[in-house]
């Protein structure tokens, strides 16, 4: 059973999204995704300043089993990435919701409303 926090939003490609107080979005991979991947050994994250489209491949996560793309949940500008996660990618396995990967300033503040809620994501993965 995957851990699916109710306060987050989700994509069908297994990213989680947290809306911050300033309207920016923090993005990571879900517990379900890290379980499916197995031991995460490498992360390649987008640089701050990169403008992305919703659904665009913006990062790569590699495990001992496979490499997978990570997609931008909404259009906007990447404003930060988590160097700590790059330096210790196993943190994604230890705490998928604590090990954020990048932050986006969304082009449209309402775009996050189009993402899945916890129940929707649970339905998508079951």
C-alpha positions in Angstrom: 0.0 0.0 0.0 1.5 3.3 -1.0 1.5 6.4 1.2 -0.6 9.1 -0.5 -0.7 12.3 1.6 -4.1 14.0 1.2 -2.7 17.6 1.2 -0.7 17.0 -2.0 -1.7 16.9 -5.7 -0.5 14.2 -8.1 0.1 13.4 -11.8 -0.6 10.2 -13.5 3.2 10.1 -14.2 3.8 9.7 -10.4 4.9 13.2 -9.5 3.6 14.8 -6.3 3.0 18.6 -6.0 2.8 20.7 -2.9 1.4 24.3 -3.2 3.6 26.6 -1.0 2.3 29.7 0.8 3.9 31.9 -1.9 2.1 30.1 -4.7 5.2 28.2 -5.9 5.0 24.5 -6.4 7.4 21.9 -4.9 7.6 18.7 -6.9 8.9 15.2 -6.1 8.2 11.6 -7.0 5.5 9.6 -5.2 6.0 6.8 -2.7 4.5 4.5 -5.3 7.1 5.5 -7.9 10.0 5.0 -5.6 8.7 1.6 -4.6 8.4 0.6 -8.3 11.8 1.9 -9.1 13.7 0.3 -6.2 17.0 1.8 -5.0 17.4 5.2 -6.5 21.1 5.8 -7.4 21.1 9.0 -9.6 19.1 12.1 -10.2 19.4 14.7 -12.9 17.3 17.8 -12.1 16.4 20.9 -14.1 18.4 24.1 -13.7 16.8 27.1 -12.1 15.6 29.6 -14.7 14.4 26.8 -17.1 11.0 27.5 -18.5 8.9 24.3 -18.9 5.7 23.2 -20.4 3.2 20.9 -18.6 4.0 17.3 -19.3 7.5 18.1 -20.5 10.3 15.8 -19.4 12.5 17.9 -17.1 14.4 15.5 -15.0 15.7 11.9 -14.8 15.6 9.5 -11.9 17.7 6.3 -12.2 17.5 3.2 -10.0 19.3 -0.1 -10.0 16.4 -1.3 -12.2 15.6 1.5 -14.6 15.9 5.1 -15.6 12.7 7.1 -15.8 11.8 10.6 -16.8 10.2 13.1 -14.4 7.7 15.5 -15.9 6.7 19.0 -15.2 3.2 18.9 -13.6 2.4 22.4 -14.9 3.9 25.0 -17.1 6.1 27.6 -15.5 9.7 28.4 -14.5 12.0 26.2 -12.5 13.1 28.3 -9.5 15.2 25.8 -7.6 16.4 22.2 -7.5 17.4 20.1 -4.6 21.1 19.6 -4.7 20.9 17.6 -1.5 18.7 15.0 -3.3 21.3 14.9 -6.2 24.1 14.3 -3.7 22.1 11.6 -1.8 19.5 10.2 -4.2 18.7 7.4 -1.8 16.8 10.0 0.2 14.0 9.5 -2.3 13.6 5.9 -1.1 13.8 6.9 2.5 11.2 9.7 2.4 9.6 10.2 -1.0 7.6 13.2 0.2 10.5 14.8 2.1 13.0 14.5 -0.7 11.6 17.2 -3.1 13.3 17.5 -6.5 12.5 20.9 -7.9 10.3 24.0 -7.4 8.3 25.7 -10.1 6.7 29.2 -10.3 3.6 28.2 -12.3 2.6 30.3 -15.3 -1.0 29.8 -14.2 -1.7 29.6 -10.5 -4.9 27.6 -11.1 -3.1 24.9 -13.2 -2.6 22.8 -10.1 -6.3 22.4 -9.8 -6.2 20.2 -12.8 -4.0 17.7 -11.1 -5.2 14.6 -9.3 -6.1 14.7 -5.6 -5.1 11.8 -3.3 -8.2 9.8 -4.1 -7.7 10.3 -7.9 -4.1 9.2 -7.7 -5.0 6.2 -5.6 -7.5 5.2 -8.3 -4.9 5.8 -11.0 -2.4 3.4 -9.5 -4.8 0.7 -8.3 
